[in-house]
Amino acid sequence: SLPNSFNISSKRVFESTTFIILLEGVMEHVAVLLIRIFIYHFILDTVWFIKVSLGQATRVGLA
C-alpha cells in the first residue's frame, strides 16, 4: 500500500504545483493589464492637464 499512497501524494503535489504555475501566469497577465491601464490613464490625464494649462496660458496671453 506504500507505493499507492506515495502515488496519491505526488499527484496532489503535481496538481497544486500546476495550479500555482497557472495562478502565477494569471497574476502576471493581470499585473501587466493593470500597469497598462494605469499608464494609459496617466498619459490621458497628463495630456488633458497640458491642454488645460495651454488653454489657460493662451487665454491669459490673449487677455
C-alpha positions as MATLAB code, in Angstrom:
seq = 'SLPNSFNISSKRVFESTTFIILLEGVMEHVAVLLIRIFIYHFILDTVWFIKVSLGQATRVGLA';
ca = [
       0.000    0.000    0.000;
       3.034    2.248    0.335;
       3.539    2.914   -3.413;
      -0.170    3.696   -3.755;
      -0.164    6.375   -1.023;
       3.064    7.814   -2.454;
       1.419    7.989   -5.876;
      -1.575    9.892   -4.469;
       0.602   12.409   -2.610;
       2.845   13.007   -5.638;
      -0.264   13.517   -7.784;
      -1.561   16.063   -5.279;
       1.791   17.872   -5.275;
       1.767   17.892   -9.072;
      -1.787   19.307   -9.143;
      -1.023   22.043   -6.615;
       2.200   22.912   -8.466;
       0.287   23.162  -11.749;
      -2.324   25.334  -10.028;
       0.354   27.639   -8.599;
       2.022   27.945  -12.024;
      -1.348   28.767  -13.633;
      -2.119   31.251  -10.849;
       1.255   32.956  -11.334;
       0.575   33.200  -15.063;
      -2.835   34.747  -14.456;
      -1.448   37.169  -11.864;
       1.264   38.193  -14.315;
      -1.335   38.940  -17.006;
      -3.481   40.878  -14.505;
      -0.457   42.874  -13.340;
       0.531   43.748  -16.916;
      -3.059   44.730  -17.695;
      -3.308   46.949  -14.593;
       0.030   48.594  -15.388;
      -1.099   49.272  -18.969;
      -4.409   50.747  -17.760;
      -2.555   52.879  -15.199;
      -0.055   54.160  -17.789;
      -2.881   54.819  -20.279;
      -4.869   56.850  -17.743;
      -1.726   58.636  -16.586;
      -0.923   59.658  -20.187;
      -4.517   60.785  -20.782;
      -4.527   62.822  -17.556;
      -1.164   64.375  -18.430;
      -2.334   65.287  -21.942;
      -5.567   66.754  -20.504;
      -3.585   68.732  -17.919;
      -1.224   70.086  -20.607;
      -4.180   71.054  -22.817;
      -5.895   72.860  -19.927;
      -2.652   74.594  -18.946;
      -2.005   75.679  -22.542;
      -5.625   76.810  -22.857;
      -5.325   78.963  -19.741;
      -1.953   80.284  -20.904;
      -3.359   81.302  -24.291;
      -6.372   82.895  -22.602;
      -4.069   84.845  -20.294;
      -1.882   85.740  -23.278;
      -4.907   86.947  -25.273;
      -6.387   88.860  -22.319;
];
